């Protein structure tokens, strides 16, 4: 199904030819129905990259059963041995990093430099989490009895379902699969239907590294496949990253059988800029966080809340930076903004622009799709936005920044908090008291002072509150909490 694109690395071409398939019980297989769905390049949608299995309920059933069968062996394997398999996979993936970045830009569209950063980040997360194989401890505490040993230990949940979005098609699967596997769970993984290639390359490396059959299973397909996985009674935990609407549906379905859920959801992240801030720094960081990855990051800055006296100056600096955000194919090294993921995303962004105009906002720059085949949207700044406008409340998931003017830090924090989401935020100021006030009062899971809403490091917890997240933080030392449950042991002798 590959096009004759000569720049496709040969191993990626070979891998796609062999393994654009489900992985069930250690075997690469088509969907039971034999049906497939197409994967296209969003920068050139006529460019058909591959066809992946359109899985059916019976494929999900087979995958969950394979994971269930593999569970006793995998969970009994000493954790340091499991870590050795993950380490081997990391080594294989390191050697294929460029090909992974290439696949990422190819199917997701982001600029190749961003794709390389994502691959690096995914591998770093895997390395950090593989090391849990030697750290995954409980506690031994003094007993109230003279002849009692009292301690706690972790055990795996069992079969875990992992469902991921298209916007970080390598890093998110990597940082979910690593903690799930190192803690002794077996996995059924349903990647986003728009970006199955990175998922397949990751699964392939884990298989090559020596994962026993059935420990990791991959079923491809759209939302219905995910719904089937969530509903399966043998699935004891579901880690999901995606939209808030789907997250709420998953939570409701899992609650009926007390399956655990971890939900990383949408955002409506604000950058607050006070009058005393370094405005050049703020403009640079906000432009990158609003327009980079075409605004398709859960942590993208989509609201700029600025103290009125510097609003015009800051917007001027952003407009001056806009021409540097060249839009086009992510393979062009000059391009900073790739396409959005699909035609419906482009239409959704346009409909938000229509609403913004109707509700009284002004387009300072951008505001339109770009001509050509790809799903390209111009980096956009909307001014005259009030906190209650639709564009100030709803996640747009495109390169659109809404500017809201305020009088004070207190008003800025109140506006920042007055949305249903609570993922990330940032404050630009030189005032320590303002920074402390923000850290006390901002209702987001990630907070930043003089760095942008997209910044995070793998060794610290990542996640949101309110409509942005539920059920335990990913990454950091907290990453393994979701995938384990505690047992307390009293031994008298
Ligand atoms: P989405 O919710 O449409 O899909 C995510 C995944 O869920 C896909 O694999 C999809 O096939 C599957 N799915 C869809 N319907 C389902 C159902 N009913 N049951 C089970 N699975 C189902 O989201 P998307 O469009 O792929 O991703 C964009 C969203 O993800 C944005 O809202 C973004 O903010 C969010 N996101 C959040 C984070 C975070 O860490 N908080 C990170 C990245 C993306």
Boltz pocket constraint, residues with backbone or C-beta under 6 A from the ligand:
constraints:
  - pocket:
      binder: B
      contacts: [[A, 163], [A, 164], [A, 165], [A, 166], [A, 167], [A, 168], [A, 190], [A, 191], [A, 192], [A, 193], [A, 221], [A, 222], [A, 223], [A, 224], [A, 225], [A, 226], [A, 227], [A, 228], [A, 230], [A, 241], [A, 242], [A, 243], [A, 244], [A, 246], [A, 247], [A, 249], [A, 250], [A, 264], [A, 265], [A, 266], [A, 267], [A, 297], [A, 298], [A, 299], [A, 395], [A, 397], [A, 423], [A, 463], [A, 464], [A, 468], [A, 469]]
      max_distance: 6.0
